Amino acid sequence: MAKLDVNIGALHLKNPVMTASGTFGYGLEFQDFVPLQELGGIIVKGTTLKPREGNDYPRMAETPMGMLNCVGLQNKGVDYFCEHIYPQLKDIDTAWIVNVSGSSPEDYAECAARVDRLEHVPAIELNISCPNVKDGGMAFGVTCRGAESVVRAVRERYSKTLIVKLSPNVTDIAEIARAVEAAGADAVSLINTLMGTAVDIEKRKRVLSIGTGGLSGPCVKPVALRMVLQVAKAVKIPVVGLGGIMTARDALEFIMCGATAIEIGTANFIDPAVTLKVRDGINQWLDAHGIASVQEIIGVID
């Protein structure tokens, strides 16, 4: 059996397969399908400083080879997570990572600081695709200045591994990656969803309640691969790849493009056990090709 363990900064993963935020709940919901301790890491659903109700329905729409969602980060807030969810997952032996979202740098930093106190949560993933309420609603992650402001604020109050999730809805994602690296990120993950819309021609209106949503699934994979390849060559920190991964072959493509680890998202809705199938498939491919460690193929694509 090949060695599958990898490191994301100071964060050690037993294998490179993680779950993407928002597609795996708190992980506990999947215990009947997946032995959670066998995953490399679990990134729990987006968590904010205060509870959020999310957007009105409808907030999901199926598309060819993918889906749109505008759930709106519905969650009960970081204090609820710390008091009620964390005690249920802290003794499960995997890397627990909290996806942190906010509407101002101060919100992000305070939420991260509360997660920092949790002994068995070794990392956070910052969702900088959130709208900046102080800057007209523009997402933090679409400008270097906005991205840096969040990362610097969080870095001052968060001591563990800091992964920054990058938005693909930008002109130059490598530029944003370099900006968050300079601001103190330990790693970047990409891509977050692409913005899209869907139309109901009978009602002559858009399907989603707020008009637009995030596109995910196999249809985004070529874009995600291109961006992972660009970013891996632009920064010195580890890259986590995601976007349309459905199989072990998909995961291997991301790893060869420079991803140290990968996240599986939309595929969890289709097959709740897909994560372990991808892990096993990576191992089988490595064995079949006489490769002793997954680390030997990270970033082999020019």
Beta strands, then each sheet from edge to edge (+ up, - down):
strand 1: 6-8
strand 2: 11-13
strand 3: 17-19
strand 4: 41-47
strand 5: 60-63
strand 6: 66-69
strand 7: 95-100
strand 8: 123-127
strand 9: 161-165
strand 10: 187-190
strand 11: 194-196
strand 12: 199-200
strand 13: 205-206
strand 14: 213-216
strand 15: 239-241
strand 16: 261-264
sheet 1: 1+ 2-
sheet 2: 3+ 4+ 7+ 8+ 9+ 10+ 15+ 16+ 3+
sheet 3: 5+ 6- 14+ 11-
sheet 4: 12+ 13-
end
